[in-house]
Amino acid sequence: MKVRLKDVAAKAGVAVNTASTILNRRPNSWASKETEARVFAAAEELGYKPNRAAVGLRSGRFNTLGLLVPDLHNPYYTTFADLLDLEAEKRGFDLILENWRTDLKRERHFLEDLSDRQIDGMASFLSDNTAHADFLRDQYRRGRPFVALTAAGGAPIAGDAVMVDFSAGLLGAVDALLELGHRSFAFLNALSEGQDDGHRRELLGRFLHERSGSSLRCQFIRCGHGLDSAFGAAREALRKPAAERPTALIAMNDLAAVASLRAAVELGIRVPKDLSVVGVDDIPLGRFLGVTLSTIGQPIGEMARKTASLLIERVEKTRVPEQVEQVVFPARFIARESVGPAPVQPV
């Protein structure tokens, strides 16, 4: 049988309203320290747990944040969720997680659905800033705490944002590969259907042109977000004769890079002797592969801390509504065993 508030009040010998005021730690409580101690002891002895929904509706606070991610199979997002949960817990907040499964229709549904649930604020990895511009403006206009998680350089965002600038990391990877003699590149664009690539293809093309002009080859390969699709696309690109296939492959994320490593193994292509591979995200798994994965890493711990801070400041109203904060974190190239000198091509 569920313990009710009136059971706690009866055991402590106080009125129900008094027990409610004490248990919810309301500042207008006139109860003595002894009475407070008695009420808390009664609640603990009886195993009383307040109805959080009812408390939240009365107080306007649920002490709960929401996070919307595109893919729970990708360790980058689960790592970020875990770090954000730890930061929220330090401040007395819980975290609700939803997964839009790299389905853009599902993403739109959950953006609307989660914002209407019993949460105080929400953060979301966005597939496309432009596609969600109206939603972001509406959240900001209504004063709903929301943090957009996205790549820098896209369409302007209304409201708070935590962004990653991939420019420095991508340029670092390009410079390292060019210095190692690579002149034939492939970029594996692993995306959901209809998803924008966040200008990474444009950035890579510009960096390669600025560094080497027309003296190299670069192919851009579009594939789905899943491992199977990335594996198939990489295998197709790598099965060409040695003189025609890329010697350096940069993948949109580390999972696509891992799939590319497997495709190379099955085709008898040695990494890094015949092919150099670079991913994006610096997932923990990449450091423990048979050939450790070079990657473009993001300061994910700092990003999670800032996301929690921005949301909770909004919830606790320690920032004025007009004070929008958009923080950009730079990515950096991390060289590991999957990158090496370009193979000598037969004359």
C-alpha positions as CSV (number, residue, x, y, z in Angstrom):
1,M,0.0,0.0,0.0
2,K,1.4,3.4,-1.0
3,V,2.3,5.7,1.8
4,R,0.5,9.1,1.5
5,L,1.4,12.5,2.8
6,K,-1.4,12.4,5.4
7,D,0.2,9.2,6.8
8,V,3.5,11.0,7.4
9,A,1.6,13.9,8.9
10,A,-0.3,11.6,11.3
11,K,2.8,9.8,12.4
12,A,4.7,13.1,13.0
13,G,1.6,14.7,14.8
14,V,1.4,17.7,12.5
15,A,-1.1,19.0,9.9
16,V,-0.9,17.8,6.3
17,N,0.0,21.3,5.1
18,T,2.8,21.5,7.6
19,A,4.2,18.2,6.5
20,S,4.0,19.3,2.9
21,T,5.8,22.6,3.6
22,I,8.6,20.9,5.5
23,L,9.1,18.0,3.0
24,N,9.2,20.4,0.0
25,R,11.6,22.6,1.9
26,R,9.5,25.7,1.2
27,P,11.0,29.0,2.5
28,N,7.7,30.0,4.2
29,S,7.9,27.2,6.8
30,W,7.4,28.4,10.4
31,A,8.0,24.9,11.9
32,S,10.7,24.5,14.6
33,K,13.8,22.4,14.0
34,E,12.4,19.7,16.2
35,T,9.2,19.5,14.2
36,E,11.1,19.4,10.9
37,A,13.3,16.6,12.2
38,R,10.2,14.7,13.3
39,V,8.5,15.0,9.9
40,F,11.6,13.9,8.0
41,A,12.1,10.9,10.4
42,A,8.4,9.9,9.9
43,A,8.8,10.1,6.1
44,E,12.0,8.0,6.2
45,E,10.5,5.4,8.5
46,L,7.3,5.0,6.4
47,G,9.3,5.1,3.1
48,Y,7.3,8.1,1.8
49,K,8.2,9.4,-1.6
50,P,6.5,12.5,-2.8
51,N,4.7,12.6,-6.1
52,R,7.2,14.5,-8.2
53,A,4.7,15.4,-10.9
54,A,2.3,16.9,-8.3
55,V,5.2,18.8,-6.6
56,G,6.4,20.1,-9.9
57,L,3.0,21.3,-10.9
58,R,2.6,23.2,-7.6
59,S,6.1,24.7,-7.6
60,G,6.7,25.0,-11.4
61,R,10.0,23.0,-11.0
62,F,10.6,19.3,-11.7
63,N,14.4,19.3,-11.2
64,T,14.6,17.4,-14.5
65,L,16.4,18.1,-17.7
66,G,15.9,16.4,-21.1
67,L,18.4,15.4,-23.7
68,L,17.6,14.4,-27.3
69,V,20.3,12.4,-29.2
70,P,20.4,11.0,-32.7
71,D,21.9,7.6,-32.1
72,L,22.3,5.5,-28.9
73,H,24.5,3.1,-30.8
74,N,27.1,5.8,-31.3
75,P,29.3,6.0,-28.2
76,Y,29.9,9.7,-28.7
77,Y,26.3,10.5,-27.8
78,T,26.1,8.0,-24.9
79,T,29.3,9.4,-23.5
80,F,28.0,12.9,-23.7
81,A,24.7,11.8,-22.1
82,D,26.6,10.2,-19.2
83,L,28.7,13.3,-18.7
84,L,25.7,15.6,-18.8
85,D,23.8,13.4,-16.3
86,L,26.8,13.6,-13.9
87,E,26.8,17.4,-14.2
88,A,23.1,17.6,-13.7
89,E,23.2,15.4,-10.7
90,K,25.8,17.7,-9.0
91,R,23.2,20.4,-9.2
92,G,20.3,18.3,-8.0
93,F,18.7,17.6,-11.4
94,D,17.8,14.3,-13.1
95,L,18.2,13.7,-16.8
96,I,15.6,12.2,-19.3
97,L,17.1,10.8,-22.5
98,E,15.3,10.3,-25.8
99,N,16.8,8.9,-29.0
100,W,15.6,10.1,-32.5
101,R,17.4,7.1,-34.2
102,T,18.8,9.2,-37.0
103,D,15.2,9.7,-38.3
104,L,14.5,13.3,-39.1
105,K,10.7,12.9,-38.7
106,R,11.2,11.3,-35.4
107,E,13.6,14.1,-34.4
108,R,10.9,16.7,-35.1
109,H,8.3,14.7,-33.2
110,F,10.5,14.4,-30.1
111,L,11.6,18.1,-30.1
112,E,8.0,19.0,-29.7
113,D,7.0,16.1,-27.4
114,L,9.9,16.4,-25.0
115,S,9.6,20.2,-24.6
116,D,5.9,19.6,-23.4
117,R,6.8,17.0,-20.8
118,Q,7.4,17.6,-17.1
119,I,11.0,18.8,-17.5
120,D,12.6,22.2,-16.7
121,G,14.9,22.5,-19.7
122,M,16.1,20.5,-22.7
123,A,19.3,20.2,-24.9
124,S,19.3,18.5,-28.3
125,F,21.8,17.5,-30.9
126,L,20.3,19.1,-34.1
127,S,20.4,17.6,-37.5
128,D,20.0,20.9,-39.2
129,N,19.8,24.5,-37.7
130,T,17.8,25.8,-40.7
131,A,15.2,23.1,-40.5
132,H,14.5,23.8,-36.9
133,A,14.8,27.6,-37.0
134,D,11.1,28.1,-36.2
135,F,11.1,25.7,-33.3
136,L,14.2,27.4,-31.8
137,R,12.7,30.9,-32.1
138,D,9.5,29.6,-30.5
139,Q,11.4,28.1,-27.5
140,Y,13.3,31.4,-27.0
141,R,10.2,33.5,-27.4
142,R,8.4,31.4,-24.7
143,G,11.4,31.6,-22.4
144,R,11.8,27.8,-22.3
145,P,15.3,26.7,-21.3
146,F,16.8,25.1,-24.4
147,V,20.4,24.5,-25.6
148,A,21.1,23.6,-29.2
149,L,24.1,21.2,-29.7
150,T,25.4,21.7,-33.2
151,A,28.4,22.4,-35.4
152,A,29.6,26.0,-35.7
153,G,29.2,27.8,-39.0
154,G,25.7,26.8,-39.8
155,A,22.5,29.0,-39.8
156,P,22.1,31.4,-36.9
157,I,20.4,30.0,-33.8
158,A,17.9,31.8,-31.6
159,G,18.8,31.1,-28.0
160,D,21.6,29.3,-26.2
161,A,23.9,27.0,-28.0
162,V,27.0,24.8,-27.5
163,M,28.8,24.4,-30.8
164,V,31.9,22.7,-32.1
165,D,34.2,24.4,-34.7
166,F,35.7,21.6,-36.7
167,S,37.9,23.9,-38.8
168,A,41.1,23.6,-36.8
169,G,40.7,19.9,-36.3
170,L,40.0,19.2,-40.0
171,L,42.8,21.5,-41.1
172,G,45.2,19.7,-38.7
173,A,44.2,16.3,-40.2
174,V,44.6,17.7,-43.8
175,D,48.1,19.2,-43.0
176,A,49.3,16.0,-41.3
177,L,48.1,13.8,-44.3
178,L,49.6,16.1,-46.9
179,E,52.9,16.2,-45.0
180,L,52.9,12.4,-45.1
181,G,52.6,12.5,-48.9
182,H,48.9,11.8,-49.4
183,R,47.4,13.2,-52.6
184,S,44.3,11.0,-53.1
185,F,41.6,11.5,-50.5
186,A,38.1,10.3,-49.8
187,F,35.6,11.8,-47.4
188,L,32.9,9.5,-46.1
189,N,29.8,11.5,-45.4
190,A,27.8,9.3,-43.1
191,L,24.4,11.0,-42.6
192,S,20.7,10.4,-42.1
193,E,18.6,10.8,-45.3
194,G,18.0,14.5,-45.8
195,Q,20.5,15.6,-43.2
196,D,22.9,18.5,-43.7
197,D,26.6,17.8,-43.4
198,G,27.4,20.9,-41.3
199,H,29.7,22.3,-44.0
200,R,32.3,19.7,-43.4
201,R,32.5,18.7,-47.1
202,E,32.9,22.4,-48.1
203,L,35.6,22.9,-45.4
204,L,37.6,19.9,-46.5
205,G,37.4,20.8,-50.2
206,R,38.5,24.4,-49.4
207,F,41.4,23.3,-47.2
208,L,42.7,20.8,-49.7
209,H,42.5,23.3,-52.5
210,E,44.2,26.0,-50.5
211,R,47.0,23.6,-49.5
212,S,47.6,21.8,-52.8
213,G,45.5,23.4,-55.5
214,S,44.6,20.9,-58.2
215,S,47.5,18.5,-57.6
216,L,45.3,16.0,-55.7
217,R,42.1,13.9,-56.0
218,C,39.3,14.0,-53.5
219,Q,36.0,12.0,-53.7
220,F,33.0,12.7,-51.5
221,I,31.0,9.6,-50.6
222,R,27.5,9.9,-49.2
223,C,26.3,7.0,-47.2
224,G,23.8,6.3,-44.4
225,H,24.4,6.8,-40.7
226,G,24.7,3.2,-39.7
227,L,27.7,0.9,-39.6
228,D,26.5,-1.4,-42.4
229,S,26.0,1.6,-44.8
230,A,29.4,3.1,-44.0
231,F,31.1,-0.3,-44.4
232,G,29.4,-0.9,-47.8
233,A,30.4,2.6,-49.0
234,A,34.0,2.3,-47.8
235,R,34.3,-1.1,-49.4
236,E,33.1,0.1,-52.7
237,A,35.6,3.0,-52.7
238,L,38.5,0.8,-51.6
239,R,38.0,-2.1,-53.9
240,K,39.4,-0.2,-56.9
241,P,42.9,-0.8,-58.2
242,A,45.6,0.7,-56.0
243,A,46.4,3.5,-58.5
244,E,42.7,4.6,-58.4
245,R,41.7,4.3,-54.8
246,P,42.3,6.9,-52.0
247,T,45.3,6.6,-49.8
248,A,43.7,8.7,-47.1
249,L,40.1,8.4,-45.9
250,I,38.4,10.9,-43.5
251,A,35.0,9.7,-42.1
252,M,32.2,11.9,-40.8
253,N,32.4,10.2,-37.4
254,D,34.4,7.5,-35.6
255,L,31.9,4.8,-36.2
256,A,32.1,5.3,-40.0
257,A,35.9,5.2,-39.6
258,V,35.7,1.9,-37.7
259,A,33.5,0.5,-40.5
260,S,36.1,1.7,-43.0
261,L,38.9,-0.1,-41.1
262,R,36.9,-3.3,-41.3
263,A,36.3,-2.8,-45.0
264,A,40.1,-2.4,-45.5
265,V,40.8,-5.6,-43.6
266,E,38.4,-7.6,-45.7
267,L,40.0,-6.3,-48.9
268,G,43.5,-7.0,-47.7
269,I,44.4,-3.3,-47.5
270,R,46.8,-2.6,-44.7
271,V,46.2,0.4,-42.3
272,P,48.2,2.6,-42.2
273,K,50.7,1.1,-44.8
274,D,48.3,1.2,-47.7
275,L,45.6,3.5,-46.3
276,S,45.4,6.1,-43.6
277,V,42.0,6.6,-41.8
278,V,40.8,9.5,-39.7
279,G,37.5,9.7,-37.8
280,V,35.7,12.5,-35.9
281,D,34.5,12.5,-32.2
282,D,37.4,10.7,-30.3
283,I,35.1,8.0,-28.9
284,P,36.9,5.9,-26.2
285,L,36.7,2.8,-28.3
286,G,39.1,4.3,-30.9
287,R,42.0,4.1,-28.4
288,F,41.6,0.4,-28.0
289,L,41.3,-1.0,-31.5
290,G,43.9,-3.2,-33.0
291,V,45.1,-0.2,-34.9
292,T,44.3,2.9,-32.8
293,L,42.1,5.4,-34.6
294,S,43.3,8.9,-35.5
295,T,40.5,11.3,-35.0
296,I,39.3,14.9,-34.8
297,G,38.4,15.2,-31.1
298,Q,36.0,17.4,-29.3
299,P,36.3,18.6,-25.6
300,I,33.2,16.6,-24.7
301,G,33.6,17.0,-20.9
302,E,33.7,20.8,-21.2
303,M,30.8,20.8,-23.6
304,A,28.7,18.7,-21.2
305,R,29.5,21.0,-18.3
306,K,28.6,24.1,-20.3
307,T,25.4,22.6,-21.5
308,A,24.3,21.8,-17.9
309,S,25.3,25.3,-16.7
310,L,23.4,27.1,-19.5
311,L,20.2,25.0,-18.9
312,I,20.3,25.3,-15.1
313,E,21.0,29.0,-15.2
314,R,17.8,29.4,-17.2
315,V,15.8,27.2,-14.9
316,E,17.0,29.0,-11.8
317,K,16.7,32.4,-13.5
318,T,20.2,33.5,-12.7
319,R,20.5,35.0,-16.2
320,V,18.2,37.7,-17.6
321,P,16.1,36.3,-20.5
322,E,17.8,38.5,-23.1
323,Q,21.3,37.2,-22.2
324,V,21.9,34.6,-24.9
325,E,25.1,32.6,-24.7
326,Q,26.5,30.7,-27.6
327,V,29.8,29.0,-26.8
328,V,32.1,27.5,-29.5
329,F,34.5,24.8,-28.7
330,P,37.4,24.1,-31.1
331,A,38.1,20.5,-32.3
332,R,41.6,19.2,-32.7
333,F,43.4,16.5,-34.7
334,I,44.7,13.6,-32.7
335,A,47.2,11.4,-34.5
336,R,47.3,7.7,-33.7
337,E,48.3,4.5,-35.4
338,S,45.8,4.6,-38.3
339,V,47.7,7.4,-40.0
340,G,51.0,6.9,-41.8
341,P,53.0,7.8,-44.9
342,A,51.3,7.6,-48.2
343,P,52.2,4.3,-50.1
344,V,54.5,4.6,-53.0
345,Q,52.4,4.3,-56.2
346,P,53.8,2.1,-59.0
347,V,55.1,4.1,-61.9
